[in-house]
Amino acid sequence: MKRRALYPGTFDPVHYGHLDLMKRACELFDEVVVGVYDHARPSKSILFPIEERINMIEQALNGQDNISVMRYSSLTVDFARQIRAKIIIRGLRVFSDFEFEFRLALANQRLSPEVENVNLMTREQHTFLSGTIVREIASLGGDVSSMVPPNVAQALHERFSGTNGDDFNRPVPLRD
């Protein structure tokens, strides 16, 4: 039986911290499904539509063998059951992430005790990265090329080019 793991998130946008966790998970599990959450009722502002987020991830992964990218809009544990994943992977950047991830894992266990939660520590060089940081820097014209793959940097540049508040009128969220 294959060990299939689910790595869920909004990935808005995908950055090197996400990609590092994806690739490391591929070494630990037979198959990894990157679940890109499609907010039917968004609780936070999303910069890129679901199709763009999926395309950015697929391009950045560049044909990694044992990984696939899928959209979902249900409870994460329900999606895990649907795709027959026995593991949900989550990342830990800093100590403050631990409390949130701990509570989330407990809720997931309550809803679906057969699905395990595995937290992978981020690499030190990625501890500062978050979608919020990347979006904010990009929205202000900063260089995000060391934080995201080239295709994502290009998409961010195109999204925010010529703006500095002029053309882009949607709010940029300050927190993931």
C-alpha positions in Angstrom: 0.0 0.0 0.0 1.3 3.4 -1.0 1.9 6.0 1.7 0.0 9.0 0.3 0.4 12.4 2.1 -1.6 15.6 1.6 0.1 19.0 1.9 -2.7 21.5 2.0 -2.6 25.3 1.8 -3.7 28.3 -0.2 -0.2 28.8 -1.6 -1.0 32.4 -2.5 1.7 32.5 -3.8 3.8 29.5 -3.5 7.3 30.3 -2.2 10.6 28.5 -1.7 9.6 27.5 1.9 6.5 25.7 0.5 8.5 24.0 -2.3 11.2 22.8 0.1 8.5 21.1 2.2 6.9 19.6 -0.9 10.2 18.1 -2.0 11.2 16.9 1.4 7.8 15.2 1.8 8.4 13.5 -1.5 11.4 11.8 0.0 9.4 10.6 3.0 6.2 9.4 1.3 5.5 7.4 -1.8 3.1 10.0 -3.1 2.4 13.6 -2.1 -0.8 15.5 -3.1 -0.5 19.3 -2.9 -4.0 20.4 -2.0 -4.7 24.0 -3.1 -7.6 25.3 -1.1 -10.2 27.0 -3.3 -12.0 29.4 -1.0 -15.7 29.2 -1.7 -16.3 31.7 1.1 -12.9 33.3 1.6 -12.0 34.2 5.1 -9.0 36.1 3.7 -8.2 38.0 0.6 -6.7 35.9 -2.2 -4.4 37.5 -4.7 -4.3 34.8 -7.4 -7.2 32.7 -8.6 -7.1 29.0 -8.0 -6.1 28.1 -11.6 -3.1 30.5 -11.4 -2.0 29.1 -8.1 -2.1 25.5 -9.3 -0.2 26.5 -12.5 2.5 28.3 -10.6 3.0 25.3 -8.3 3.1 22.8 -11.2 5.7 25.0 -13.1 7.8 25.4 -10.0 7.8 21.6 -9.3 9.0 21.0 -12.9 7.7 17.5 -13.2 8.6 16.0 -9.8 7.7 12.3 -10.1 5.7 11.5 -7.0 3.7 14.7 -6.5 0.5 16.0 -7.9 -1.5 19.2 -7.4 -5.2 19.2 -6.9 -7.8 21.8 -5.9 -10.2 21.3 -3.0 -12.9 23.3 -1.2 -14.0 21.0 1.6 -12.6 20.3 5.1 -9.0 19.2 4.7 -9.7 15.9 6.5 -12.6 15.2 4.2 -10.3 15.8 1.2 -7.6 13.6 2.7 -10.2 10.8 3.0 -11.4 11.4 -0.5 -7.9 11.0 -2.0 -7.1 8.2 0.5 -4.2 10.1 2.1 -3.4 8.9 5.6 -1.1 11.8 6.4 -1.6 15.6 6.4 1.7 17.5 6.2 2.0 20.9 7.7 5.0 23.2 8.1 6.4 24.9 11.2 8.4 28.1 10.7 8.7 29.6 14.1 7.6 28.7 17.6 4.4 30.8 17.4 3.2 28.5 14.6 3.3 25.5 17.0 0.2 26.5 19.0 -2.0 27.0 15.9 -0.7 23.8 14.3 -1.2 21.8 17.5 -4.8 22.9 17.8 -5.4 22.2 14.1 -3.9 18.7 14.5 -6.2 18.0 17.5 -9.3 19.2 15.6 -8.2 17.0 12.6 -7.8 14.0 14.9 -11.2 14.6 16.4 -12.8 14.7 12.9 -10.7 12.0 11.3 -8.7 9.8 13.8 -7.4 7.6 11.0 -5.5 10.5 9.4 -2.2 11.4 11.0 -0.8 15.0 11.1 2.9 15.4 10.5 4.7 18.7 11.0 7.9 19.4 9.2 10.3 22.0 10.4 11.1 24.6 7.8 14.7 25.1 6.8 16.4 28.0 8.6 16.7 30.1 5.4 12.9 30.0 4.9 11.7 30.8 8.5 10.8 34.4 7.6 8.8 33.4 4.5 5.1 33.7 4.3 2.6 34.5 1.5 1.8 37.7 3.3 5.5 38.8 3.4 6.0 38.0 -0.3 2.7 39.7 -1.4 3.5 42.8 0.6 7.1 43.1 -0.7 5.9 42.5 -4.3 3.1 45.0 -3.9 5.5 47.7 -2.9 7.9 47.0 -5.8 10.4 45.0 -3.8 12.6 42.2 -5.2 11.1 38.8 -4.3 13.3 36.7 -6.6 15.2 35.1 -3.7 11.9 34.1 -2.1 9.9 32.6 -5.0 10.6 30.7 -8.2 11.0 32.9 -11.4 7.5 32.1 -12.7 6.0 33.3 -9.5 8.2 36.4 -9.4 7.0 37.2 -12.9 3.3 36.7 -12.0 3.7 39.0 -9.0 5.5 41.6 -11.1 2.7 41.4 -13.7 0.0 41.7 -11.0 1.6 44.7 -9.4 3.4 46.4 -12.2 2.7 50.1 -12.7 0.7 50.1 -9.5 2.2 51.6 -6.4 -1.4 52.1 -5.5 -2.5 53.3 -9.0 -3.9 50.4 -10.9 -4.3 47.6 -8.3 -7.2 48.5 -6.1 -7.8 45.2 -4.1 -6.6 45.2 -0.5 -3.4 43.3 0.1 -3.9 41.2 3.3 -1.5 41.9 6.1 -1.7 38.4 7.6 -2.0 34.9 6.2 
